[in-house]
Amino acid sequence: MSDGCGGIPADVFLNILLRIPPSPRRRLRLVCRHWRDAIDERAPEPRAFVKVLSFHIKGGRSHAYVFDDLTAGRSRELDLEDSGVDSYDGVNSPRVSMIIGTCNGLLCLGRKRGDIAVTNPVIGETIAVDPPPMSRYRDMTTYSFGYHPATGQYKIVHFPCNNQRSDLAAVHVFTLGDGTWQWREVPAPPGSSCHLGFGLTTVHGVTYWATKNGQRIMSFDLKDERIANVDAPPVPAPQPSASCRPSCHLTDLGGRLGLVVCDLPDEFKRSKTEVWVLEDGMWVKRYTMLAHGVYPRQEIALPHVAHDEHVLTTCKLWGYSSDETTLEAHRPRQERKMRPCGMVRVGAPRPETTVGVYDV
């Protein structure tokens, strides 16, 4: 950035950019290529340290834990009640919230009363969003929450379908802070569909889902709001099982689109889970997790299966009530016959890959 801008010296222009808060400065990247390069090279947004968020329901309440240090097991619970997310009615009936998504410290949750709450639990601020009036499908699995780094906008995307009716004529989009405070309908290409059993995930400003037969993956760009075909899954995608956990699920794997493929346990309670990632237009197997039956209810964590160099799993504890859960972090190891895929062995007599077990 040797030149300035419009006659303004380069150092003065840079000083002006640095005085603009990160969010509006991010939007200024759209002015022209010169501004984009100047901001990216000389005034980039500070990179926040990504932390693990564990969300679960216990005792009729929603609980969210942030791990400030995963390897040390240090965590703290976020106060959802004071943020106005969880509340009680006149007869003390709990109104449990379900997580839709999280991004940049914001939590998007679906509340039992039917609306959506976007909260910043650190400062205790929450805004409520009514569900789209044009749809009767309002289960929390039909929503996705995402952020586009180029525009600085947060959007909630709703897929008006269910497990019985997967046809998708349009998606509904709500943009936070755009002033309209309304849902908009974005038509989908003819013949579009959505299989909610594969989950919805947003990666770098793009929301992904699978078609009803699991043979294709589709995308919705939060910037230009266009629907496009991405690619076929890396393996013949098994249909989600009738059990409580899906056999195939889309995920965000380190900022890339990922796919988790799970085998059902055999008669010895052994199971295998493969984690694939889309890199440069090709599917690459990143991890293989083998469960050996000691913890038959231990499963890969969803929707984010990994954090830095660790693979995350959840486990229901034996001898405890059904809502007692642990979060485990594993460091994959390389095995000669599996290279370059990382191996995680769970419940083996010597689980060398386990680096921490944390109650949540």
Buried (B, 14 or more C-beta within 10 A) or exposed (E): BEEBBEEEEBEEBBEEBEEBEEEEBBBBBEEEEBBBEBBEEBBEBEEEEEEBBBBBBEEEBBBBBBBEEBEEBEBEEBEBEEBBBBEEEEEEEBBBBBBBBBEEBBBBBBBBEEEBBBBBBEEEEBBEBEBBEEBEBBEBBBBBBBBBBBBBBBBBBBBBBBEEEBEBEBBBBBBBEEEEEEBBBEEBEEEBBBBBBBBBBBBBBBBBBBBBEBEBBBBBBBBEBEBEEBBEBBEEBBBBEEEEBBBBBBBBBBEBBBBBBBBEBEEEBBBBBBBBBBEEEEBBBBBBBBBBBBBBBBBBBBBBBBBEEBBBBBBBBEEEEEEBBBBBBBBBEEEEEBEEBBBBBBBBEEBEBBBBEBEB
